[in-house]
Amino acid sequence: MSNNLSAVKKIKVASRNRLQNKTYKLAIKKSIKRYLSNLNNSSEISKNLSIVYQKIDKAIKKGILHKNKGARKKARLTQILNQHTKKI
């Protein structure tokens, strides 16, 4: 542990931000899993997809995810949806 007060504060801020980012990323993962598990339920597909999109967009806005990573996640989710609708 450092003796410099600014370094101590920086460590506290970094650990707080790391926990916040981790919880938000876990929320995104849970919503994606919920979306993928409910692909067979046609009534909730668009609702779950919009929730996932909202969470990804908010993470991009807050700086938790890079904008290209968010776009890649959304593109893959729509690709899965298109493949699933072709099978039906």
PyMOL Python script that loads the backbone (N, CA, C, O; Angstrom):
from pymol import cmd

cmd.read_pdbstr("""\
ATOM      1  N   MET A   1       0.846  -1.173   0.000  1.00  0.00           N
ATOM      2  CA  MET A   1       0.000   0.000   0.000  1.00  0.00           C
ATOM      3  C   MET A   1       0.892   1.237   0.000  1.00  0.00           C
ATOM      4  O   MET A   1       1.893   1.287   0.715  1.00  0.00           O
ATOM      5  N   SER A   2       0.533   2.214  -0.789  1.00  0.00           N
ATOM      6  CA  SER A   2       1.385   3.393  -0.886  1.00  0.00           C
ATOM      7  C   SER A   2       1.039   4.402   0.201  1.00  0.00           C
ATOM      8  O   SER A   2      -0.048   4.374   0.778  1.00  0.00           O
ATOM      9  N   ASN A   3       1.982   5.286   0.464  1.00  0.00           N
ATOM     10  CA  ASN A   3       1.793   6.306   1.487  1.00  0.00           C
ATOM     11  C   ASN A   3       1.231   7.594   0.921  1.00  0.00           C
ATOM     12  O   ASN A   3       0.737   8.434   1.675  1.00  0.00           O
ATOM     13  N   ASN A   4       1.294   7.766  -0.377  1.00  0.00           N
ATOM     14  CA  ASN A   4       0.810   8.973  -1.021  1.00  0.00           C
ATOM     15  C   ASN A   4      -0.717   9.001  -0.979  1.00  0.00           C
ATOM     16  O   ASN A   4      -1.366   8.023  -1.351  1.00  0.00           O
ATOM     17  N   LEU A   5      -1.292  10.113  -0.530  1.00  0.00           N
ATOM     18  CA  LEU A   5      -2.742  10.182  -0.379  1.00  0.00           C
ATOM     19  C   LEU A   5      -3.467  10.085  -1.715  1.00  0.00           C
ATOM     20  O   LEU A   5      -4.531   9.472  -1.801  1.00  0.00           O
ATOM     21  N   SER A   6      -2.899  10.685  -2.754  1.00  0.00           N
ATOM     22  CA  SER A   6      -3.559  10.622  -4.057  1.00  0.00           C
ATOM     23  C   SER A   6      -3.536   9.200  -4.615  1.00  0.00           C
ATOM     24  O   SER A   6      -4.470   8.777  -5.296  1.00  0.00           O
ATOM     25  N   ALA A   7      -2.465   8.471  -4.320  1.00  0.00           N
ATOM     26  CA  ALA A   7      -2.389   7.079  -4.773  1.00  0.00           C
ATOM     27  C   ALA A   7      -3.391   6.215  -4.022  1.00  0.00           C
ATOM     28  O   ALA A   7      -3.992   5.314  -4.608  1.00  0.00           O
ATOM     29  N   VAL A   8      -3.574   6.475  -2.748  1.00  0.00           N
ATOM     30  CA  VAL A   8      -4.537   5.728  -1.946  1.00  0.00           C
ATOM     31  C   VAL A   8      -5.947   5.978  -2.472  1.00  0.00           C
ATOM     32  O   VAL A   8      -6.748   5.053  -2.607  1.00  0.00           O
ATOM     33  N   LYS A   9      -6.235   7.253  -2.768  1.00  0.00           N
ATOM     34  CA  LYS A   9      -7.553   7.588  -3.296  1.00  0.00           C
ATOM     35  C   LYS A   9      -7.773   6.936  -4.661  1.00  0.00           C
ATOM     36  O   LYS A   9      -8.865   6.449  -4.953  1.00  0.00           O
ATOM     37  N   LYS A  10      -6.748   6.930  -5.480  1.00  0.00           N
ATOM     38  CA  LYS A  10      -6.862   6.326  -6.810  1.00  0.00           C
ATOM     39  C   LYS A  10      -7.140   4.835  -6.712  1.00  0.00           C
ATOM     40  O   LYS A  10      -7.910   4.294  -7.505  1.00  0.00           O
ATOM     41  N   ILE A  11      -6.526   4.169  -5.751  1.00  0.00           N
ATOM     42  CA  ILE A  11      -6.771   2.739  -5.544  1.00  0.00           C
ATOM     43  C   ILE A  11      -8.213   2.506  -5.120  1.00  0.00           C
ATOM     44  O   ILE A  11      -8.855   1.572  -5.600  1.00  0.00           O
ATOM     45  N   LYS A  12      -8.736   3.356  -4.214  1.00  0.00           N
ATOM     46  CA  LYS A  12     -10.118   3.218  -3.767  1.00  0.00           C
ATOM     47  C   LYS A  12     -11.097   3.436  -4.914  1.00  0.00           C
ATOM     48  O   LYS A  12     -12.066   2.691  -5.064  1.00  0.00           O
ATOM     49  N   VAL A  13     -10.838   4.464  -5.723  1.00  0.00           N
ATOM     50  CA  VAL A  13     -11.727   4.779  -6.846  1.00  0.00           C
ATOM     51  C   VAL A  13     -11.692   3.660  -7.882  1.00  0.00           C
ATOM     52  O   VAL A  13     -12.727   3.278  -8.428  1.00  0.00           O
ATOM     53  N   ALA A  14     -10.493   3.138  -8.150  1.00  0.00           N
ATOM     54  CA  ALA A  14     -10.369   2.071  -9.141  1.00  0.00           C
ATOM     55  C   ALA A  14     -11.096   0.809  -8.693  1.00  0.00           C
ATOM     56  O   ALA A  14     -11.744   0.145  -9.502  1.00  0.00           O
ATOM     57  N   SER A  15     -10.991   0.477  -7.413  1.00  0.00           N
ATOM     58  CA  SER A  15     -11.674  -0.722  -6.929  1.00  0.00           C
ATOM     59  C   SER A  15     -13.191  -0.531  -6.952  1.00  0.00           C
ATOM     60  O   SER A  15     -13.924  -1.467  -7.273  1.00  0.00           O
ATOM     61  N   ARG A  16     -13.670   0.666  -6.616  1.00  0.00           N
ATOM     62  CA  ARG A  16     -15.105   0.941  -6.678  1.00  0.00           C
ATOM     63  C   ARG A  16     -15.614   0.833  -8.112  1.00  0.00           C
ATOM     64  O   ARG A  16     -16.651   0.218  -8.361  1.00  0.00           O
ATOM     65  N   ASN A  17     -14.892   1.426  -9.045  1.00  0.00           N
ATOM     66  CA  ASN A  17     -15.299   1.380 -10.445  1.00  0.00           C
ATOM     67  C   ASN A  17     -15.248  -0.037 -11.000  1.00  0.00           C
ATOM     68  O   ASN A  17     -16.097  -0.426 -11.802  1.00  0.00           O
ATOM     69  N   ARG A  18     -14.250  -0.809 -10.572  1.00  0.00           N
ATOM     70  CA  ARG A  18     -14.128  -2.185 -11.032  1.00  0.00           C
ATOM     71  C   ARG A  18     -15.344  -3.005 -10.590  1.00  0.00           C
ATOM     72  O   ARG A  18     -15.860  -3.811 -11.365  1.00  0.00           O
ATOM     73  N   LEU A  19     -15.804  -2.804  -9.352  1.00  0.00           N
ATOM     74  CA  LEU A  19     -16.971  -3.523  -8.863  1.00  0.00           C
ATOM     75  C   LEU A  19     -18.235  -3.102  -9.610  1.00  0.00           C
ATOM     76  O   LEU A  19     -19.064  -3.945  -9.951  1.00  0.00           O
ATOM     77  N   GLN A  20     -18.383  -1.798  -9.866  1.00  0.00           N
ATOM     78  CA  GLN A  20     -19.558  -1.319 -10.596  1.00  0.00           C
ATOM     79  C   GLN A  20     -19.571  -1.862 -12.015  1.00  0.00           C
ATOM     80  O   GLN A  20     -20.609  -2.298 -12.512  1.00  0.00           O
ATOM     81  N   ASN A  21     -18.414  -1.833 -12.664  1.00  0.00           N
ATOM     82  CA  ASN A  21     -18.338  -2.342 -14.031  1.00  0.00           C
ATOM     83  C   ASN A  21     -18.619  -3.842 -14.075  1.00  0.00           C
ATOM     84  O   ASN A  21     -19.277  -4.334 -14.991  1.00  0.00           O
ATOM     85  N   LYS A  22     -18.119  -4.553 -13.086  1.00  0.00           N
ATOM     86  CA  LYS A  22     -18.312  -6.000 -13.046  1.00  0.00           C
ATOM     87  C   LYS A  22     -19.790  -6.341 -12.884  1.00  0.00           C
ATOM     88  O   LYS A  22     -20.291  -7.244 -13.554  1.00  0.00           O
ATOM     89  N   THR A  23     -20.493  -5.631 -12.006  1.00  0.00           N
ATOM     90  CA  THR A  23     -21.911  -5.901 -11.810  1.00  0.00           C
ATOM     91  C   THR A  23     -22.695  -5.565 -13.072  1.00  0.00           C
ATOM     92  O   THR A  23     -23.643  -6.273 -13.412  1.00  0.00           O
ATOM     93  N   TYR A  24     -22.322  -4.511 -13.764  1.00  0.00           N
ATOM     94  CA  TYR A  24     -23.054  -4.154 -14.972  1.00  0.00           C
ATOM     95  C   TYR A  24     -22.804  -5.167 -16.090  1.00  0.00           C
ATOM     96  O   TYR A  24     -23.720  -5.513 -16.837  1.00  0.00           O
ATOM     97  N   LYS A  25     -21.564  -5.640 -16.202  1.00  0.00           N
ATOM     98  CA  LYS A  25     -21.268  -6.666 -17.210  1.00  0.00           C
ATOM     99  C   LYS A  25     -22.016  -7.959 -16.908  1.00  0.00           C
ATOM    100  O   LYS A  25     -22.485  -8.633 -17.825  1.00  0.00           O
ATOM    101  N   LEU A  26     -22.130  -8.309 -15.629  1.00  0.00           N
ATOM    102  CA  LEU A  26     -22.884  -9.504 -15.254  1.00  0.00           C
ATOM    103  C   LEU A  26     -24.366  -9.343 -15.586  1.00  0.00           C
ATOM    104  O   LEU A  26     -25.022 -10.304 -15.988  1.00  0.00           O
ATOM    105  N   ALA A  27     -24.892  -8.127 -15.418  1.00  0.00           N
ATOM    106  CA  ALA A  27     -26.290  -7.887 -15.765  1.00  0.00           C
ATOM    107  C   ALA A  27     -26.509  -8.060 -17.259  1.00  0.00           C
ATOM    108  O   ALA A  27     -27.540  -8.585 -17.680  1.00  0.00           O
ATOM    109  N   ILE A  28     -25.544  -7.622 -18.065  1.00  0.00           N
ATOM    110  CA  ILE A  28     -25.637  -7.793 -19.517  1.00  0.00           C
ATOM    111  C   ILE A  28     -25.611  -9.281 -19.864  1.00  0.00           C
ATOM    112  O   ILE A  28     -26.403  -9.740 -20.687  1.00  0.00           O
ATOM    113  N   LYS A  29     -24.696 -10.040 -19.236  1.00  0.00           N
ATOM    114  CA  LYS A  29     -24.600 -11.470 -19.508  1.00  0.00           C
ATOM    115  C   LYS A  29     -25.890 -12.195 -19.126  1.00  0.00           C
ATOM    116  O   LYS A  29     -26.345 -13.077 -19.855  1.00  0.00           O
ATOM    117  N   LYS A  30     -26.483 -11.826 -17.981  1.00  0.00           N
ATOM    118  CA  LYS A  30     -27.716 -12.468 -17.550  1.00  0.00           C
ATOM    119  C   LYS A  30     -28.856 -12.160 -18.515  1.00  0.00           C
ATOM    120  O   LYS A  30     -29.659 -13.039 -18.827  1.00  0.00           O
ATOM    121  N   SER A  31     -28.933 -10.918 -18.988  1.00  0.00           N
ATOM    122  CA  SER A  31     -30.016 -10.578 -19.909  1.00  0.00           C
ATOM    123  C   SER A  31     -29.830 -11.272 -21.253  1.00  0.00           C
ATOM    124  O   SER A  31     -30.811 -11.633 -21.903  1.00  0.00           O
ATOM    125  N   ILE A  32     -28.576 -11.464 -21.679  1.00  0.00           N
ATOM    126  CA  ILE A  32     -28.318 -12.195 -22.924  1.00  0.00           C
ATOM    127  C   ILE A  32     -28.716 -13.660 -22.754  1.00  0.00           C
ATOM    128  O   ILE A  32     -29.316 -14.243 -23.658  1.00  0.00           O
ATOM    129  N   LYS A  33     -28.394 -14.259 -21.617  1.00  0.00           N
ATOM    130  CA  LYS A  33     -28.778 -15.649 -21.373  1.00  0.00           C
ATOM    131  C   LYS A  33     -30.294 -15.789 -21.328  1.00  0.00           C
ATOM    132  O   LYS A  33     -30.843 -16.767 -21.835  1.00  0.00           O
ATOM    133  N   ARG A  34     -30.974 -14.816 -20.724  1.00  0.00           N
ATOM    134  CA  ARG A  34     -32.432 -14.852 -20.674  1.00  0.00           C
ATOM    135  C   ARG A  34     -33.008 -14.745 -22.077  1.00  0.00           C
ATOM    136  O   ARG A  34     -33.980 -15.426 -22.406  1.00  0.00           O
ATOM    137  N   TYR A  35     -32.412 -13.889 -22.908  1.00  0.00           N
ATOM    138  CA  TYR A  35     -32.861 -13.739 -24.291  1.00  0.00           C
ATOM    139  C   TYR A  35     -32.661 -15.035 -25.074  1.00  0.00           C
ATOM    140  O   TYR A  35     -33.556 -15.466 -25.801  1.00  0.00           O
ATOM    141  N   LEU A  36     -31.492 -15.657 -24.929  1.00  0.00           N
ATOM    142  CA  LEU A  36     -31.200 -16.884 -25.674  1.00  0.00           C
ATOM    143  C   LEU A  36     -32.063 -18.048 -25.205  1.00  0.00           C
ATOM    144  O   LEU A  36     -32.438 -18.903 -26.006  1.00  0.00           O
ATOM    145  N   SER A  37     -32.379 -18.088 -23.921  1.00  0.00           N
ATOM    146  CA  SER A  37     -33.197 -19.189 -23.428  1.00  0.00           C
ATOM    147  C   SER A  37     -34.663 -19.039 -23.844  1.00  0.00           C
ATOM    148  O   SER A  37     -35.388 -20.031 -23.912  1.00  0.00           O
ATOM    149  N   ASN A  38     -35.102 -17.816 -24.122  1.00  0.00           N
ATOM    150  CA  ASN A  38     -36.492 -17.583 -24.508  1.00  0.00           C
ATOM    151  C   ASN A  38     -36.667 -17.395 -26.003  1.00  0.00           C
ATOM    152  O   ASN A  38     -37.649 -16.784 -26.425  1.00  0.00           O
ATOM    153  N   LEU A  39     -35.755 -17.894 -26.816  1.00  0.00           N
ATOM    154  CA  LEU A  39     -35.900 -17.754 -28.264  1.00  0.00           C
ATOM    155  C   LEU A  39     -37.112 -18.515 -28.789  1.00  0.00           C
ATOM    156  O   LEU A  39     -37.702 -18.113 -29.792  1.00  0.00           O
ATOM    157  N   ASN A  40     -37.490 -19.601 -28.132  1.00  0.00           N
ATOM    158  CA  ASN A  40     -38.639 -20.369 -28.581  1.00  0.00           C
ATOM    159  C   ASN A  40     -39.962 -19.683 -28.248  1.00  0.00           C
ATOM    160  O   ASN A  40     -40.979 -19.944 -28.890  1.00  0.00           O
ATOM    161  N   ASN A  41     -39.947 -18.810 -27.248  1.00  0.00           N
ATOM    162  CA  ASN A  41     -41.148 -18.093 -26.846  1.00  0.00           C
ATOM    163  C   ASN A  41     -41.254 -16.824 -27.691  1.00  0.00           C
ATOM    164  O   ASN A  41     -40.577 -15.834 -27.411  1.00  0.00           O
ATOM    165  N   SER A  42     -42.091 -16.847 -28.710  1.00  0.00           N
ATOM    166  CA  SER A  42     -42.134 -15.755 -29.682  1.00  0.00           C
ATOM    167  C   SER A  42     -42.688 -14.456 -29.111  1.00  0.00           C
ATOM    168  O   SER A  42     -42.416 -13.383 -29.650  1.00  0.00           O
ATOM    169  N   SER A  43     -43.461 -14.534 -28.029  1.00  0.00           N
ATOM    170  CA  SER A  43     -44.050 -13.315 -27.480  1.00  0.00           C
ATOM    171  C   SER A  43     -43.024 -12.451 -26.751  1.00  0.00           C
ATOM    172  O   SER A  43     -43.198 -11.236 -26.657  1.00  0.00           O
ATOM    173  N   GLU A  44     -41.968 -13.057 -26.239  1.00  0.00           N
ATOM    174  CA  GLU A  44     -41.001 -12.302 -25.450  1.00  0.00           C
ATOM    175  C   GLU A  44     -39.691 -12.027 -26.185  1.00  0.00           C
ATOM    176  O   GLU A  44     -38.778 -11.441 -25.604  1.00  0.00           O
ATOM    177  N   ILE A  45     -39.579 -12.428 -27.430  1.00  0.00           N
ATOM    178  CA  ILE A  45     -38.308 -12.256 -28.140  1.00  0.00           C
ATOM    179  C   ILE A  45     -37.963 -10.787 -28.295  1.00  0.00           C
ATOM    180  O   ILE A  45     -36.860 -10.370 -27.943  1.00  0.00           O
ATOM    181  N   SER A  46     -38.890  -9.996 -28.818  1.00  0.00           N
ATOM    182  CA  SER A  46     -38.582  -8.589 -29.073  1.00  0.00           C
ATOM    183  C   SER A  46     -38.390  -7.818 -27.776  1.00  0.00           C
ATOM    184  O   SER A  46     -37.566  -6.906 -27.715  1.00  0.00           O
ATOM    185  N   LYS A  47     -39.144  -8.175 -26.736  1.00  0.00           N
ATOM    186  CA  LYS A  47     -38.999  -7.502 -25.450  1.00  0.00           C
ATOM    187  C   LYS A  47     -37.621  -7.772 -24.853  1.00  0.00           C
ATOM    188  O   LYS A  47     -36.945  -6.855 -24.387  1.00  0.00           O
ATOM    189  N   ASN A  48     -37.211  -9.046 -24.873  1.00  0.00           N
ATOM    190  CA  ASN A  48     -35.902  -9.398 -24.320  1.00  0.00           C
ATOM    191  C   ASN A  48     -34.771  -8.797 -25.143  1.00  0.00           C
ATOM    192  O   ASN A  48     -33.760  -8.364 -24.589  1.00  0.00           O
ATOM    193  N   LEU A  49     -34.936  -8.770 -26.462  1.00  0.00           N
ATOM    194  CA  LEU A  49     -33.893  -8.195 -27.314  1.00  0.00           C
ATOM    195  C   LEU A  49     -33.745  -6.704 -27.049  1.00  0.00           C
ATOM    196  O   LEU A  49     -32.628  -6.187 -27.017  1.00  0.00           O
ATOM    197  N   SER A  50     -34.858  -6.010 -26.861  1.00  0.00           N
ATOM    198  CA  SER A  50     -34.764  -4.573 -26.593  1.00  0.00           C
ATOM    199  C   SER A  50     -34.124  -4.297 -25.236  1.00  0.00           C
ATOM    200  O   SER A  50     -33.403  -3.312 -25.076  1.00  0.00           O
ATOM    201  N   ILE A  51     -34.384  -5.162 -24.262  1.00  0.00           N
ATOM    202  CA  ILE A  51     -33.749  -5.006 -22.942  1.00  0.00           C
ATOM    203  C   ILE A  51     -32.242  -5.182 -23.062  1.00  0.00           C
ATOM    204  O   ILE A  51     -31.474  -4.416 -22.479  1.00  0.00           O
ATOM    205  N   VAL A  52     -31.819  -6.196 -23.822  1.00  0.00           N
ATOM    206  CA  VAL A  52     -30.384  -6.435 -24.014  1.00  0.00           C
ATOM    207  C   VAL A  52     -29.749  -5.245 -24.733  1.00  0.00           C
ATOM    208  O   VAL A  52     -28.668  -4.791 -24.357  1.00  0.00           O
ATOM    209  N   TYR A  53     -30.426  -4.743 -25.769  1.00  0.00           N
ATOM    210  CA  TYR A  53     -29.903  -3.585 -26.503  1.00  0.00           C
ATOM    211  C   TYR A  53     -29.763  -2.376 -25.587  1.00  0.00           C
ATOM    212  O   TYR A  53     -28.769  -1.655 -25.666  1.00  0.00           O
ATOM    213  N   GLN A  54     -30.736  -2.148 -24.726  1.00  0.00           N
ATOM    214  CA  GLN A  54     -30.675  -1.018 -23.805  1.00  0.00           C
ATOM    215  C   GLN A  54     -29.488  -1.146 -22.865  1.00  0.00           C
ATOM    216  O   GLN A  54     -28.767  -0.178 -22.622  1.00  0.00           O
ATOM    217  N   LYS A  55     -29.294  -2.342 -22.343  1.00  0.00           N
ATOM    218  CA  LYS A  55     -28.180  -2.536 -21.406  1.00  0.00           C
ATOM    219  C   LYS A  55     -26.831  -2.353 -22.103  1.00  0.00           C
ATOM    220  O   LYS A  55     -25.913  -1.757 -21.539  1.00  0.00           O
ATOM    221  N   ILE A  56     -26.714  -2.865 -23.323  1.00  0.00           N
ATOM    222  CA  ILE A  56     -25.458  -2.725 -24.058  1.00  0.00           C
ATOM    223  C   ILE A  56     -25.202  -1.257 -24.391  1.00  0.00           C
ATOM    224  O   ILE A  56     -24.081  -0.771 -24.239  1.00  0.00           O
ATOM    225  N   ASP A  57     -26.237  -0.551 -24.845  1.00  0.00           N
ATOM    226  CA  ASP A  57     -26.068   0.861 -25.191  1.00  0.00           C
ATOM    227  C   ASP A  57     -25.705   1.705 -23.984  1.00  0.00           C
ATOM    228  O   ASP A  57     -24.894   2.626 -24.087  1.00  0.00           O
ATOM    229  N   LYS A  58     -26.304   1.396 -22.836  1.00  0.00           N
ATOM    230  CA  LYS A  58     -25.985   2.140 -21.625  1.00  0.00           C
ATOM    231  C   LYS A  58     -24.551   1.858 -21.179  1.00  0.00           C
ATOM    232  O   LYS A  58     -23.865   2.754 -20.688  1.00  0.00           O
ATOM    233  N   ALA A  59     -24.096   0.611 -21.348  1.00  0.00           N
ATOM    234  CA  ALA A  59     -22.719   0.262 -20.990  1.00  0.00           C
ATOM    235  C   ALA A  59     -21.735   0.999 -21.898  1.00  0.00           C
ATOM    236  O   ALA A  59     -20.672   1.428 -21.447  1.00  0.00           O
ATOM    237  N   ILE A  60     -22.084   1.145 -23.162  1.00  0.00           N
ATOM    238  CA  ILE A  60     -21.224   1.890 -24.085  1.00  0.00           C
ATOM    239  C   ILE A  60     -21.172   3.356 -23.672  1.00  0.00           C
ATOM    240  O   ILE A  60     -20.110   3.976 -23.674  1.00  0.00           O
ATOM    241  N   LYS A  61     -22.325   3.895 -23.321  1.00  0.00           N
ATOM    242  CA  LYS A  61     -22.403   5.300 -22.936  1.00  0.00           C
ATOM    243  C   LYS A  61     -21.586   5.578 -21.671  1.00  0.00           C
ATOM    244  O   LYS A  61     -20.942   6.621 -21.556  1.00  0.00           O
ATOM    245  N   LYS A  62     -21.620   4.637 -20.729  1.00  0.00           N
ATOM    246  CA  LYS A  62     -20.882   4.804 -19.478  1.00  0.00           C
ATOM    247  C   LYS A  62     -19.400   4.488 -19.620  1.00  0.00           C
ATOM    248  O   LYS A  62     -18.620   4.775 -18.711  1.00  0.00           O
ATOM    249  N   GLY A  63     -18.997   3.900 -20.746  1.00  0.00           N
ATOM    250  CA  GLY A  63     -17.590   3.574 -20.946  1.00  0.00           C
ATOM    251  C   GLY A  63     -17.204   2.207 -20.426  1.00  0.00           C
ATOM    252  O   GLY A  63     -16.017   1.900 -20.314  1.00  0.00           O
ATOM    253  N   ILE A  64     -18.179   1.388 -20.108  1.00  0.00           N
ATOM    254  CA  ILE A  64     -17.890   0.050 -19.604  1.00  0.00           C
ATOM    255  C   ILE A  64     -17.492  -0.864 -20.751  1.00  0.00           C
ATOM    256  O   ILE A  64     -16.574  -1.674 -20.619  1.00  0.00           O
ATOM    257  N   LEU A  65     -18.187  -0.732 -21.885  1.00  0.00           N
ATOM    258  CA  LEU A  65     -17.865  -1.489 -23.087  1.00  0.00           C
ATOM    259  C   LEU A  65     -17.398  -0.537 -24.183  1.00  0.00           C
ATOM    260  O   LEU A  65     -17.845   0.608 -24.255  1.00  0.00           O
ATOM    261  N   HIS A  66     -16.511  -1.012 -25.021  1.00  0.00           N
ATOM    262  CA  HIS A  66     -16.098  -0.254 -26.199  1.00  0.00           C
ATOM    263  C   HIS A  66     -17.229  -0.286 -27.214  1.00  0.00           C
ATOM    264  O   HIS A  66     -17.978  -1.261 -27.280  1.00  0.00           O
ATOM    265  N   LYS A  67     -17.358   0.765 -27.998  1.00  0.00           N
ATOM    266  CA  LYS A  67     -18.495   0.844 -28.924  1.00  0.00           C
ATOM    267  C   LYS A  67     -18.464  -0.260 -29.966  1.00  0.00           C
ATOM    268  O   LYS A  67     -19.519  -0.738 -30.384  1.00  0.00           O
ATOM    269  N   ASN A  68     -17.276  -0.675 -30.396  1.00  0.00           N
ATOM    270  CA  ASN A  68     -17.201  -1.756 -31.376  1.00  0.00           C
ATOM    271  C   ASN A  68     -17.603  -3.100 -30.763  1.00  0.00           C
ATOM    272  O   ASN A  68     -18.232  -3.926 -31.425  1.00  0.00           O
ATOM    273  N   LYS A  69     -17.239  -3.311 -29.502  1.00  0.00           N
ATOM    274  CA  LYS A  69     -17.635  -4.552 -28.838  1.00  0.00           C
ATOM    275  C   LYS A  69     -19.141  -4.605 -28.657  1.00  0.00           C
ATOM    276  O   LYS A  69     -19.757  -5.657 -28.830  1.00  0.00           O
ATOM    277  N   GLY A  70     -19.734  -3.474 -28.309  1.00  0.00           N
ATOM    278  CA  GLY A  70     -21.184  -3.422 -28.174  1.00  0.00           C
ATOM    279  C   GLY A  70     -21.882  -3.681 -29.493  1.00  0.00           C
ATOM    280  O   GLY A  70     -22.879  -4.401 -29.542  1.00  0.00           O
ATOM    281  N   ALA A  71     -21.361  -3.094 -30.565  1.00  0.00           N
ATOM    282  CA  ALA A  71     -21.952  -3.310 -31.889  1.00  0.00           C
ATOM    283  C   ALA A  71     -21.813  -4.772 -32.299  1.00  0.00           C
ATOM    284  O   ALA A  71     -22.724  -5.339 -32.902  1.00  0.00           O
ATOM    285  N   ARG A  72     -20.682  -5.378 -31.974  1.00  0.00           N
ATOM    286  CA  ARG A  72     -20.457  -6.783 -32.315  1.00  0.00           C
ATOM    287  C   ARG A  72     -21.427  -7.687 -31.550  1.00  0.00           C
ATOM    288  O   ARG A  72     -21.963  -8.640 -32.115  1.00  0.00           O
ATOM    289  N   LYS A  73     -21.653  -7.390 -30.266  1.00  0.00           N
ATOM    290  CA  LYS A  73     -22.590  -8.182 -29.478  1.00  0.00           C
ATOM    291  C   LYS A  73     -24.000  -8.075 -30.045  1.00  0.00           C
ATOM    292  O   LYS A  73     -24.700  -9.080 -30.171  1.00  0.00           O
ATOM    293  N   LYS A  74     -24.417  -6.855 -30.386  1.00  0.00           N
ATOM    294  CA  LYS A  74     -25.764  -6.668 -30.922  1.00  0.00           C
ATOM    295  C   LYS A  74     -25.915  -7.352 -32.273  1.00  0.00           C
ATOM    296  O   LYS A  74     -26.959  -7.940 -32.556  1.00  0.00           O
ATOM    297  N   ALA A  75     -24.883  -7.281 -33.108  1.00  0.00           N
ATOM    298  CA  ALA A  75     -24.949  -7.918 -34.423  1.00  0.00           C
ATOM    299  C   ALA A  75     -25.054  -9.434 -34.284  1.00  0.00           C
ATOM    300  O   ALA A  75     -25.794 -10.078 -35.028  1.00  0.00           O
ATOM    301  N   ARG A  76     -24.322  -9.997 -33.342  1.00  0.00           N
ATOM    302  CA  ARG A  76     -24.375 -11.448 -33.152  1.00  0.00           C
ATOM    303  C   ARG A  76     -25.735 -11.891 -32.613  1.00  0.00           C
ATOM    304  O   ARG A  76     -26.231 -12.961 -32.966  1.00  0.00           O
ATOM    305  N   LEU A  77     -26.330 -11.065 -31.759  1.00  0.00           N
ATOM    306  CA  LEU A  77     -27.648 -11.407 -31.238  1.00  0.00           C
ATOM    307  C   LEU A  77     -28.703 -11.383 -32.344  1.00  0.00           C
ATOM    308  O   LEU A  77     -29.566 -12.258 -32.399  1.00  0.00           O
ATOM    309  N   THR A  78     -28.634 -10.385 -33.220  1.00  0.00           N
ATOM    310  CA  THR A  78     -29.598 -10.338 -34.319  1.00  0.00           C
ATOM    311  C   THR A  78     -29.336 -11.465 -35.311  1.00  0.00           C
ATOM    312  O   THR A  78     -30.271 -11.989 -35.916  1.00  0.00           O
ATOM    313  N   GLN A  79     -28.077 -11.837 -35.480  1.00  0.00           N
ATOM    314  CA  GLN A  79     -27.742 -12.953 -36.366  1.00  0.00           C
ATOM    315  C   GLN A  79     -28.341 -14.249 -35.823  1.00  0.00           C
ATOM    316  O   GLN A  79     -28.872 -15.053 -36.589  1.00  0.00           O
ATOM    317  N   ILE A  80     -28.261 -14.455 -34.524  1.00  0.00           N
ATOM    318  CA  ILE A  80     -28.860 -15.634 -33.900  1.00  0.00           C
ATOM    319  C   ILE A  80     -30.374 -15.613 -34.081  1.00  0.00           C
ATOM    320  O   ILE A  80     -30.986 -16.643 -34.363  1.00  0.00           O
ATOM    321  N   LEU A  81     -30.969 -14.442 -33.918  1.00  0.00           N
ATOM    322  CA  LEU A  81     -32.418 -14.323 -34.095  1.00  0.00           C
ATOM    323  C   LEU A  81     -32.820 -14.638 -35.526  1.00  0.00           C
ATOM    324  O   LEU A  81     -33.819 -15.321 -35.748  1.00  0.00           O
ATOM    325  N   ASN A  82     -32.060 -14.153 -36.500  1.00  0.00           N
ATOM    326  CA  ASN A  82     -32.378 -14.429 -37.904  1.00  0.00           C
ATOM    327  C   ASN A  82     -32.237 -15.895 -38.227  1.00  0.00           C
ATOM    328  O   ASN A  82     -33.066 -16.448 -38.950  1.00  0.00           O
ATOM    329  N   GLN A  83     -31.207 -16.543 -37.708  1.00  0.00           N
ATOM    330  CA  GLN A  83     -31.025 -17.976 -37.934  1.00  0.00           C
ATOM    331  C   GLN A  83     -32.170 -18.764 -37.294  1.00  0.00           C
ATOM    332  O   GLN A  83     -32.642 -19.753 -37.855  1.00  0.00           O
ATOM    333  N   HIS A  84     -32.599 -18.328 -36.145  1.00  0.00           N
ATOM    334  CA  HIS A  84     -33.681 -19.031 -35.450  1.00  0.00           C
ATOM    335  C   HIS A  84     -35.002 -18.868 -36.190  1.00  0.00           C
ATOM    336  O   HIS A  84     -35.786 -19.814 -36.262  1.00  0.00           O
ATOM    337  N   THR A  85     -35.261 -17.696 -36.737  1.00  0.00           N
ATOM    338  CA  THR A  85     -36.517 -17.495 -37.451  1.00  0.00           C
ATOM    339  C   THR A  85     -36.529 -18.253 -38.787  1.00  0.00           C
ATOM    340  O   THR A  85     -37.596 -18.637 -39.265  1.00  0.00           O
ATOM    341  N   LYS A  86     -35.366 -18.468 -39.384  1.00  0.00           N
ATOM    342  CA  LYS A  86     -35.302 -19.260 -40.607  1.00  0.00           C
ATOM    343  C   LYS A  86     -35.655 -20.716 -40.358  1.00  0.00           C
ATOM    344  O   LYS A  86     -36.270 -21.365 -41.204  1.00  0.00           O
ATOM    345  N   LYS A  87     -35.263 -21.236 -39.183  1.00  0.00           N
ATOM    346  CA  LYS A  87     -35.548 -22.625 -38.845  1.00  0.00           C
ATOM    347  C   LYS A  87     -37.050 -22.849 -38.645  1.00  0.00           C
ATOM    348  O   LYS A  87     -37.574 -23.926 -38.932  1.00  0.00           O
ATOM    349  N   ILE A  88     -37.720 -21.827 -38.157  1.00  0.00           N
ATOM    350  CA  ILE A  88     -39.159 -21.969 -37.876  1.00  0.00           C
ATOM    351  C   ILE A  88     -39.944 -21.775 -39.113  1.00  0.00           C
ATOM    352  O   ILE A  88     -41.172 -21.854 -39.083  1.00  0.00           O
TER     353      ILE A  88
END
""", "prot")
cmd.dss("prot")
cmd.show_as("cartoon", "prot")
cmd.util.cbc("prot")
cmd.orient("prot")
